[in-house]
């Protein structure tokens, strides 16, 4: 709002007169000057917070971009070795499968009777 008021001061004589009147009152009255000083501090603080939020948003966006790039590089690195591996012939690479036994209903664990025989 302050930018709109001060930016159009030279285009409108009414706004120029109002601004001159406010500055005159600020120089003559301690309370008007104090009020304008507090308004200026509030405006500066608001602008700093807006800049800080914009900076944090830019950092977050940059972090997301870096994470996406790292993820894409990792996906490309995983995809390249799979493409580079040559298919091994079946006769050469005969690996015996590891036997895995499953528990069946036929196998019953022995009950412990408490004797040490």
SVG drawing of the C-alpha trace seen along z (x, -y; Angstrom):
<svg xmlns="http://www.w3.org/2000/svg" viewBox="-6 -22 36 115">
<polyline fill="none" stroke="black" stroke-width="0.4" points="0.0,0.0 2.8,-2.3 4.4,-1.7 1.1,-2.6 0.7,-5.8 4.3,-7.0 4.7,-5.8 1.8,-7.8 2.6,-11.0 4.1,-12.8 1.2,-12.0 -1.5,-13.3 -1.4,-16.8 -3.8,-15.7 -1.6,-12.8 1.5,-15.1 -0.4,-17.7 -1.4,-14.9 2.1,-13.5 3.5,-17.0 0.9,-17.6 1.8,-14.3 5.5,-15.2 4.7,-18.7 2.7,-17.2 5.4,-14.7 8.0,-17.5 5.7,-19.6 4.2,-16.8 6.2,-14.3 3.2,-11.8 2.6,-12.0 6.3,-11.4 6.3,-8.5 3.3,-7.0 5.0,-7.3 8.1,-5.8 6.2,-2.8 4.4,-2.4 7.7,-2.5 9.2,0.1 6.1,2.4 6.4,2.0 10.1,2.8 9.6,5.9 6.8,7.1 9.0,6.7 11.8,8.6 9.5,11.5 8.2,11.6 11.8,11.8 12.7,14.5 9.7,16.6 10.6,16.2 14.2,17.2 13.0,20.3 10.7,21.3 13.5,20.9 15.8,23.1 13.1,25.7 12.6,25.8 16.4,26.1 16.5,29.0 13.6,30.8 15.4,30.3 18.7,31.8 16.8,34.7 15.1,35.4 18.4,35.2 20.0,37.6 17.0,40.0 17.2,39.9 21.0,40.6 20.4,43.5 17.7,44.9 20.0,44.5 22.9,46.2 20.7,49.1 19.4,49.4 22.8,49.3 24.3,52.5 21.2,54.5 21.5,53.4 25.2,54.1 25.0,57.6 25.2,60.1 22.9,63.0 24.7,66.1 24.1,69.3 22.0,71.9 24.7,74.6 27.4,72.5 25.5,71.1 23.7,74.1 23.5,73.4 21.9,75.9 19.0,74.4 19.2,74.2 16.9,76.6 14.4,75.1 12.4,77.4 8.9,76.5 7.3,77.7 4.7,80.3 1.9,81.9 3.7,85.2 6.7,84.0 5.6,83.8 8.1,82.6 8.8,85.1 7.4,84.3 9.9,83.8 9.3,86.3 11.8,84.8 14.1,87.8 17.8,87.4 18.1,90.7"/>
</svg>
